[in-house]
Amino acid sequence: MTSSQEELLPATRRALLHRIAVAQAEGRAPSLVAAVVRGGQAVWHGARTSVDGHGPDENVQYRIGSITKTFTAVLVMRLREEGLLDLGDPLEKHLPGTGAGEATIAELLAHTAGLAAESPGPWWERTPGTLRPELSDVLGEQPLLHPVGRRHHYSNPGYTVLGALVEELRGAPWEEVLRSEILEPLGLQRTSTQPQAPHAGGWAVHPWADAMLPEPLEDLGRMAPAGQLWSTTGDLARFAAFLAVGDDRVLNAESVREMRTPAAPAEAADVLDGATYGLGLQIQRRDGRLLVGHSGSLPGFLANLTVSVEDDVAAVVLANCTSGPQLGAVGADLVRIVAEAEPRIPEPWRPLREVDPAVLELAGQWYWGTNAFGLRVTADGLLALSPLTGGGRRSRFRSNGDGSWTGLEGYFAGEPLRPVRRTDGAVSHLDLGSFVFTRLPYDPEAPVPGGVDPEGWRGIG
């Protein structure tokens, strides 16, 4: 996130306050706190509470539930960056004997490993972790409910397994690795596995009466990598900024971008909702806006982290009740309010620092058959291919340093783009994953697959 860090306008701040006030009142939450991030920093904090004279600030801890999974996913991606594992590796290669060893690391991260949603035995969120001391207690005798890799089925035990994988490859407890590799580098001093004062108490609110009941506070034990953490809006604001652009001290921008890329087949209902899952991140399209982040809940607490990378805006919302306010909708609305009231100001256009004639020669209009495309050389040194009319396949391409290029997104992601030159050195055509792009529609001077009728273009008569 790189845009201006100026303070939000008064009207925007009031709209944000109004949104969380409605959420706290209608959701009947004992307290609700929120933060908005722009330009890589928190630019607004808000709180609403049922206690007179008390307003929790950005340093008050709440339990964040499954947002913990995103932290665990970052640790796994760090192992991949260091070459200690590949996302395509089967679990059995690194952590044998689980009963779920055929699932890959990527499938565990994306909840497509076929594992059960919950651990066997009593409700793990409201019972001591000591009831499940071993990984086998979390997974049960038959860990797999579905064929591996076939469907997205959210799994808490799956992230317990990933936490155990981190411990195995680091030779240290998950909590210790988390602190040294994420919390300390990012300055998340108020994020911890156990509550640290000041922190909110967790409450259940009666569904048919304005009465409350304290929720038990349990240490999740083995299940900690799936939902143990406590944090604050201040810390999660910094974490949201990291999820937008990465931080080389923790995880580079390319790996974070990979986490934000859909990695799971969407269920039928999710297709209608525009929702899917990446590698440790939930992804949805809402109000025409692509949002990534994660929700969280444990008895007594709700949490949501939402990031719009394109808008350079993120939101964090925390509440201390088991149910009530729909924090996913609140977070999306906070992002929308800022993005619409104070749209991102683009960076100034700047020309290329250097112009490579061989690359510049590729720019301009190209045809795949009769479909017209434009190929631009962008200021960041990439090639950008897009259709000139209507919808169609588009992608950016990164130079491989040898005259060839590789697609970065969409249909052409990973596909090779190779300019083919004539004997005189001029570009004859582009070969894009076997598709031939020519300067003229079905150029007879280019090797168009199937050939070009020698009589050329003609009318009906």
C-alpha positions as CSV (number, residue, x, y, z in Angstrom):
1,M,0.0,0.0,0.0
2,T,1.6,3.2,-1.1
3,S,-0.9,6.0,-1.4
4,S,-1.2,9.1,0.7
5,Q,-1.4,8.7,4.5
6,E,-3.4,11.9,5.1
7,E,-6.0,11.8,7.7
8,L,-9.5,10.8,6.6
9,L,-12.0,13.6,6.0
10,P,-14.5,14.4,8.7
11,A,-17.5,13.1,6.7
12,T,-15.7,9.8,6.1
13,R,-14.9,9.4,9.7
14,R,-18.5,10.0,10.7
15,A,-19.7,7.5,8.1
16,L,-17.3,4.9,9.5
17,L,-18.4,5.6,13.1
18,H,-22.1,5.4,12.1
19,R,-21.5,2.0,10.5
20,I,-19.9,0.4,13.5
21,A,-22.4,2.1,15.8
22,V,-25.2,0.4,13.9
23,A,-23.4,-2.9,14.0
24,Q,-22.9,-2.7,17.7
25,A,-26.4,-1.7,18.5
26,E,-28.3,-4.0,16.1
27,G,-25.8,-6.9,16.7
28,R,-26.1,-6.3,20.5
29,A,-22.4,-6.6,21.0
30,P,-21.0,-5.7,24.5
31,S,-18.2,-3.9,22.6
32,L,-17.0,-3.5,19.0
33,V,-13.8,-2.0,17.8
34,A,-12.5,-1.3,14.3
35,A,-9.7,0.2,12.4
36,V,-9.1,1.3,8.8
37,V,-5.8,1.1,7.0
38,R,-4.7,3.2,4.1
39,G,-1.2,3.8,2.7
40,G,0.1,1.0,4.8
41,Q,-0.9,2.6,8.1
42,A,-4.0,2.8,10.4
43,V,-5.8,6.1,9.6
44,W,-8.9,5.6,11.8
45,H,-9.9,3.7,14.9
46,G,-13.4,3.5,16.3
47,A,-15.1,1.8,19.2
48,R,-18.6,1.3,20.6
49,T,-19.4,-0.2,24.0
50,S,-22.2,-1.0,26.3
51,V,-20.2,0.2,29.3
52,D,-20.5,3.9,30.1
53,G,-17.2,5.7,30.4
54,H,-15.2,2.9,28.8
55,G,-14.1,2.8,25.2
56,P,-11.7,0.1,24.2
57,D,-8.9,1.4,22.0
58,E,-6.5,-0.1,19.5
59,N,-4.4,-1.7,22.2
60,V,-7.2,-3.8,23.8
61,Q,-6.9,-7.5,23.0
62,Y,-9.7,-9.6,21.6
63,R,-9.6,-13.2,20.6
64,I,-9.3,-13.5,16.8
65,G,-10.1,-17.1,16.1
66,S,-9.5,-18.3,12.6
67,I,-7.5,-15.3,11.6
68,T,-4.8,-17.3,13.3
69,K,-4.9,-19.6,10.3
70,T,-3.5,-16.8,8.1
71,F,-0.5,-16.5,10.4
72,T,0.1,-20.2,10.3
73,A,-0.2,-20.1,6.5
74,V,2.5,-17.4,6.4
75,L,4.8,-19.6,8.4
76,V,4.3,-22.5,5.9
77,M,4.9,-20.1,3.0
78,R,8.2,-19.1,4.6
79,L,9.3,-22.7,4.6
80,R,8.5,-22.9,0.9
81,E,10.5,-19.6,0.3
82,E,13.5,-21.2,2.1
83,G,13.3,-24.4,-0.1
84,L,12.4,-26.6,2.9
85,L,9.3,-27.8,1.2
86,D,7.3,-27.5,-2.0
87,L,3.6,-26.7,-2.0
88,G,3.0,-29.8,-4.1
89,D,4.8,-32.1,-1.6
90,P,2.5,-34.7,0.0
91,L,2.2,-34.3,3.7
92,E,3.7,-37.8,4.2
93,K,7.1,-36.6,2.9
94,H,7.5,-34.2,5.9
95,L,5.1,-35.4,8.5
96,P,4.5,-39.2,8.2
97,G,1.9,-41.3,9.9
98,T,-1.0,-38.8,10.1
99,G,-3.5,-40.8,8.0
100,A,-3.8,-37.8,5.7
101,G,-0.4,-38.1,4.1
102,E,-1.6,-38.1,0.5
103,A,-2.8,-34.5,0.8
104,T,-0.4,-31.9,-0.4
105,I,0.7,-28.9,1.5
106,A,-1.2,-26.6,-0.9
107,E,-4.3,-28.6,-0.4
108,L,-4.1,-28.3,3.4
109,L,-3.6,-24.5,3.0
110,A,-6.6,-24.2,0.7
111,H,-8.9,-26.6,2.7
112,T,-9.1,-29.0,-0.2
113,A,-7.3,-31.9,1.6
114,G,-10.6,-33.7,2.3
115,L,-10.3,-33.5,6.1
116,A,-13.2,-33.2,8.5
117,A,-14.3,-29.7,9.5
118,E,-13.9,-30.4,13.2
119,S,-12.0,-32.7,15.5
120,P,-13.8,-35.8,17.0
121,G,-15.0,-35.7,20.6
122,P,-16.6,-32.8,22.4
123,W,-16.8,-29.3,20.9
124,W,-13.1,-28.3,20.9
125,E,-13.6,-24.6,21.2
126,R,-15.3,-24.9,24.6
127,T,-13.2,-27.7,26.1
128,P,-9.6,-27.9,27.3
129,G,-6.9,-28.7,24.7
130,T,-5.6,-31.3,27.1
131,L,-8.4,-33.6,25.8
132,R,-6.6,-33.7,22.5
133,P,-2.9,-34.0,23.4
134,E,-1.7,-35.7,20.2
135,L,-2.2,-35.1,16.5
136,S,-4.1,-38.4,16.3
137,D,-6.6,-37.1,18.8
138,V,-7.3,-34.1,16.6
139,L,-7.6,-36.1,13.3
140,G,-9.4,-39.2,14.6
141,E,-9.3,-42.7,13.2
142,Q,-10.6,-41.6,9.7
143,P,-9.3,-38.1,9.0
144,L,-10.6,-38.0,5.4
145,L,-14.2,-37.3,4.6
146,H,-13.8,-36.4,0.9
147,P,-11.4,-37.4,-1.9
148,V,-8.2,-35.4,-1.6
149,G,-8.2,-32.3,-3.8
150,R,-11.7,-32.6,-5.1
151,R,-13.6,-30.0,-3.1
152,H,-13.2,-27.1,-0.7
153,H,-14.2,-28.3,2.8
154,Y,-13.1,-25.9,5.6
155,S,-11.0,-27.8,8.1
156,N,-9.8,-26.8,11.5
157,P,-7.8,-30.0,12.0
158,G,-6.1,-29.2,8.6
159,Y,-4.4,-26.2,10.1
160,T,-3.5,-28.1,13.3
161,V,-1.6,-30.4,10.9
162,L,0.1,-27.4,9.3
163,G,1.1,-26.1,12.7
164,A,2.6,-29.6,13.4
165,L,4.4,-29.4,10.1
166,V,6.0,-26.0,11.1
167,E,7.1,-27.5,14.4
168,E,8.6,-30.5,12.6
169,L,10.6,-28.5,10.1
170,R,11.7,-25.8,12.5
171,G,12.4,-28.0,15.5
172,A,10.6,-25.6,17.8
173,P,7.0,-25.0,19.1
174,W,4.6,-23.3,16.8
175,E,4.1,-20.4,19.2
176,E,7.9,-19.8,19.4
177,V,8.3,-19.9,15.6
178,L,5.3,-17.5,15.2
179,R,6.8,-15.0,17.6
180,S,10.3,-14.9,16.1
181,E,9.3,-15.1,12.4
182,I,6.2,-12.9,12.2
183,L,5.2,-11.1,15.4
184,E,8.6,-9.6,16.2
185,P,9.6,-8.6,12.7
186,L,6.3,-6.9,12.0
187,G,6.1,-5.3,15.4
188,L,3.0,-7.1,16.6
189,Q,3.7,-6.6,20.3
190,R,0.1,-7.0,21.3
191,T,-0.6,-10.4,19.6
192,S,-0.2,-13.4,21.8
193,T,-1.4,-17.0,22.4
194,Q,-2.7,-16.1,25.8
195,P,-4.6,-12.9,26.8
196,Q,-2.6,-10.0,28.1
197,A,-4.2,-7.1,29.9
198,P,-5.9,-5.0,28.8
199,H,-8.2,-7.5,27.0
200,A,-11.9,-8.0,26.5
201,G,-14.0,-10.7,28.2
202,G,-15.9,-13.0,26.0
203,W,-19.7,-13.1,26.2
204,A,-22.8,-14.9,24.9
205,V,-25.8,-12.7,24.4
206,H,-29.2,-14.3,24.9
207,P,-31.0,-14.5,21.5
208,W,-34.3,-13.5,22.9
209,A,-33.4,-11.2,25.8
210,D,-30.9,-8.5,26.5
211,A,-29.0,-10.6,28.9
212,M,-25.4,-12.0,28.8
213,L,-23.5,-15.1,29.9
214,P,-19.7,-15.3,30.2
215,E,-18.1,-17.8,27.9
216,P,-15.4,-20.2,29.1
217,L,-11.8,-19.4,28.1
218,E,-10.0,-22.4,27.0
219,D,-6.4,-23.1,25.8
220,L,-6.8,-24.9,22.5
221,G,-3.7,-26.9,22.9
222,R,-2.9,-28.8,19.7
223,M,-5.6,-26.8,17.9
224,A,-3.8,-23.5,18.6
225,P,-2.5,-23.0,15.0
226,A,-6.2,-23.0,13.9
227,G,-7.5,-20.4,16.2
228,Q,-5.6,-19.6,19.4
229,L,-4.4,-16.0,18.9
230,W,-5.4,-12.8,20.7
231,S,-4.7,-9.5,19.0
232,T,-5.8,-5.8,18.7
233,T,-7.0,-3.6,15.9
234,G,-3.6,-1.9,16.0
235,D,-1.7,-5.0,15.4
236,L,-4.1,-6.4,12.9
237,A,-3.9,-3.1,11.0
238,R,-0.2,-3.7,10.6
239,F,-0.8,-7.3,9.6
240,A,-3.3,-6.2,7.0
241,A,-0.8,-3.8,5.5
242,F,1.7,-6.7,5.3
243,L,-0.9,-8.9,3.5
244,A,-1.2,-6.2,0.8
245,V,2.4,-5.8,-0.2
246,G,4.5,-8.3,1.8
247,D,7.6,-7.6,3.8
248,D,11.0,-9.2,2.9
249,R,11.7,-9.7,6.6
250,V,8.7,-12.1,6.7
251,L,7.4,-13.0,3.2
252,N,8.1,-11.4,-0.1
253,A,5.4,-9.7,-2.2
254,E,5.2,-12.6,-4.7
255,S,4.5,-15.2,-2.0
256,V,1.9,-12.9,-0.4
257,R,0.3,-12.4,-3.9
258,E,0.2,-16.2,-4.2
259,M,-1.7,-16.5,-0.9
260,R,-4.3,-14.0,-2.3
261,T,-4.8,-16.1,-5.5
262,P,-7.8,-18.5,-5.6
263,A,-6.6,-22.1,-4.9
264,A,-9.8,-23.9,-4.1
265,P,-12.8,-25.0,-6.2
266,A,-15.8,-23.0,-5.0
267,E,-18.8,-24.8,-3.7
268,A,-22.1,-24.1,-5.6
269,A,-23.3,-21.6,-2.9
270,D,-19.9,-19.9,-2.9
271,V,-20.1,-19.4,-6.6
272,L,-23.3,-17.4,-6.1
273,D,-21.6,-15.4,-3.3
274,G,-18.5,-14.7,-5.4
275,A,-16.4,-16.4,-2.6
276,T,-13.4,-18.7,-2.8
277,Y,-10.2,-19.5,-0.8
278,G,-6.6,-18.9,-1.5
279,L,-3.6,-20.2,0.6
280,G,-4.7,-19.2,4.1
281,L,-6.9,-16.3,2.9
282,Q,-10.6,-16.0,2.1
283,I,-11.4,-14.3,-1.1
284,Q,-14.7,-12.7,-2.2
285,R,-16.1,-10.2,-4.7
286,R,-18.5,-7.8,-3.1
287,D,-19.9,-4.6,-4.5
288,G,-17.7,-5.1,-7.5
289,R,-14.6,-5.1,-5.3
290,L,-12.2,-8.0,-4.8
291,L,-11.6,-8.5,-1.0
292,V,-9.2,-10.8,0.7
293,G,-8.7,-11.5,4.4
294,H,-10.1,-13.8,7.0
295,S,-12.9,-14.1,9.5
296,G,-12.6,-15.6,13.0
297,S,-14.9,-16.7,15.8
298,L,-14.6,-18.5,19.1
299,P,-17.1,-18.6,21.9
300,G,-17.3,-15.0,23.1
301,F,-15.5,-13.4,20.2
302,L,-15.9,-12.4,16.5
303,A,-13.2,-11.0,14.3
304,N,-12.8,-9.9,10.7
305,L,-9.9,-8.7,8.6
306,T,-10.7,-7.4,5.1
307,V,-8.2,-6.0,2.5
308,S,-8.9,-4.4,-0.9
309,V,-5.4,-4.2,-2.5
310,E,-6.7,-2.3,-5.6
311,D,-8.3,0.4,-3.4
312,D,-5.3,0.5,-1.0
313,V,-7.8,0.2,1.9
314,A,-8.2,-2.5,4.7
315,A,-10.4,-2.8,7.7
316,V,-10.3,-4.7,11.0
317,V,-13.4,-5.3,13.1
318,L,-13.4,-7.1,16.5
319,A,-16.3,-7.9,18.9
320,N,-16.6,-9.8,22.2
321,C,-19.8,-11.8,21.6
322,T,-20.4,-15.3,20.3
323,S,-22.9,-14.2,17.7
324,G,-24.8,-11.1,16.6
325,P,-23.0,-8.5,14.4
326,Q,-22.1,-9.7,10.9
327,L,-18.5,-8.5,10.9
328,G,-17.7,-9.6,7.4
329,A,-20.3,-7.2,6.1
330,V,-19.1,-4.5,8.4
331,G,-15.5,-4.9,7.3
332,A,-16.5,-4.8,3.6
333,D,-18.6,-1.7,4.3
334,L,-15.8,0.1,6.0
335,V,-13.5,-0.5,3.0
336,R,-16.3,0.6,0.6
337,I,-17.0,3.8,2.6
338,V,-13.4,4.9,2.4
339,A,-12.8,3.7,-1.2
340,E,-15.9,5.5,-2.5
341,A,-15.6,8.7,-0.4
342,E,-11.9,9.1,-0.9
343,P,-10.8,7.1,-3.9
344,R,-7.2,6.1,-4.2
345,I,-5.1,8.8,-5.9
346,P,-2.9,7.1,-8.5
347,E,0.8,7.4,-8.5
348,P,2.1,9.9,-11.1
349,W,2.7,8.4,-14.5
350,R,6.3,8.0,-15.2
351,P,8.0,6.9,-18.4
352,L,10.4,4.0,-18.7
353,R,13.9,4.7,-17.4
354,E,15.4,2.8,-20.4
355,V,13.8,1.8,-23.7
356,D,15.0,-1.5,-25.2
357,P,14.4,-1.3,-29.0
358,A,13.9,-5.1,-29.2
359,V,11.1,-4.9,-26.6
360,L,9.6,-1.7,-28.0
361,E,9.3,-3.5,-31.4
362,L,6.8,-5.8,-29.8
363,A,4.4,-3.0,-28.8
364,G,1.2,-2.3,-30.8
365,Q,-1.6,-4.2,-32.4
366,W,-1.6,-8.0,-32.9
367,Y,-4.1,-10.4,-34.2
368,W,-4.9,-13.9,-33.0
369,G,-6.9,-15.0,-36.0
370,T,-9.4,-12.2,-36.4
371,N,-9.3,-11.1,-32.7
372,A,-7.5,-7.8,-32.2
373,F,-5.2,-7.4,-29.2
374,G,-3.0,-4.6,-28.0
375,L,0.4,-5.2,-26.5
376,R,1.8,-2.5,-24.3
377,V,5.2,-2.1,-22.6
378,T,4.6,-0.9,-19.1
379,A,6.7,1.3,-16.9
380,D,7.5,-1.6,-14.6
381,G,9.1,-3.5,-17.6
382,L,6.3,-5.9,-18.2
383,L,4.3,-6.6,-21.4
384,A,0.5,-6.2,-21.0
385,L,-1.7,-8.0,-23.5
386,S,-5.4,-7.1,-23.7
387,P,-8.3,-7.4,-26.3
388,L,-9.1,-4.2,-28.1
389,T,-12.8,-4.8,-28.2
390,G,-15.1,-6.6,-25.8
391,G,-14.0,-9.1,-23.2
392,G,-11.3,-11.7,-23.7
393,R,-8.1,-13.1,-22.4
394,R,-5.6,-10.7,-21.0
395,S,-2.4,-11.1,-19.1
396,R,0.9,-9.4,-18.2
397,F,4.2,-11.0,-19.0
398,R,7.5,-11.0,-17.3
399,S,10.8,-11.1,-19.2
400,N,12.9,-14.2,-18.8
401,G,16.0,-12.3,-19.8
402,D,16.6,-14.3,-23.0
403,G,14.0,-12.7,-25.2
404,S,11.1,-14.8,-24.1
405,W,8.4,-13.9,-21.6
406,T,6.2,-15.8,-19.1
407,G,2.5,-15.0,-18.4
408,L,1.6,-13.9,-14.9
409,E,-2.2,-14.2,-14.7
410,G,-5.4,-15.4,-16.3
411,Y,-5.5,-17.9,-19.1
412,F,-1.9,-17.3,-20.0
413,A,-0.5,-17.6,-16.5
414,G,2.8,-19.6,-16.8
415,E,2.5,-19.8,-20.5
416,P,5.5,-18.9,-22.7
417,L,5.5,-15.8,-25.0
418,R,8.2,-16.0,-27.7
419,P,8.8,-13.4,-30.4
420,V,9.8,-15.2,-33.6
421,R,12.1,-13.3,-35.9
422,R,12.7,-13.5,-39.6
423,T,16.2,-13.9,-41.1
424,D,16.6,-10.2,-41.3
425,G,15.9,-9.9,-37.5
426,A,12.4,-8.3,-37.8
427,V,9.6,-9.9,-35.8
428,S,7.5,-12.2,-37.8
429,H,5.0,-13.2,-35.2
430,L,4.4,-14.0,-31.5
431,D,4.1,-17.6,-30.3
432,L,2.0,-17.6,-27.2
433,G,1.6,-21.1,-25.9
434,S,1.3,-22.3,-29.5
435,F,-1.1,-19.5,-30.5
436,V,0.3,-17.4,-33.4
437,F,-0.2,-13.7,-33.1
438,T,0.4,-11.7,-36.3
439,R,0.5,-8.0,-37.3
440,L,-2.3,-8.6,-39.8
441,P,-5.4,-10.8,-39.4
442,Y,-4.3,-14.2,-40.7
443,D,-1.1,-12.7,-42.1
444,P,-0.1,-14.8,-45.2
445,E,3.6,-14.1,-44.4
446,A,3.4,-15.8,-41.0
447,P,3.2,-19.5,-40.2
448,V,-0.5,-19.5,-39.3
449,P,-1.5,-23.0,-38.2
450,G,-3.6,-24.6,-40.9
451,G,-2.3,-22.1,-43.5
452,V,-4.0,-19.1,-45.1
453,D,-6.1,-19.4,-48.3
454,P,-3.9,-18.1,-51.1
455,E,-6.8,-16.2,-52.7
456,G,-7.0,-14.0,-49.6
457,W,-9.9,-12.1,-48.2
458,R,-13.1,-11.8,-50.5
459,G,-16.7,-10.8,-50.5
460,I,-19.7,-13.1,-50.8
461,G,-20.2,-12.7,-54.6
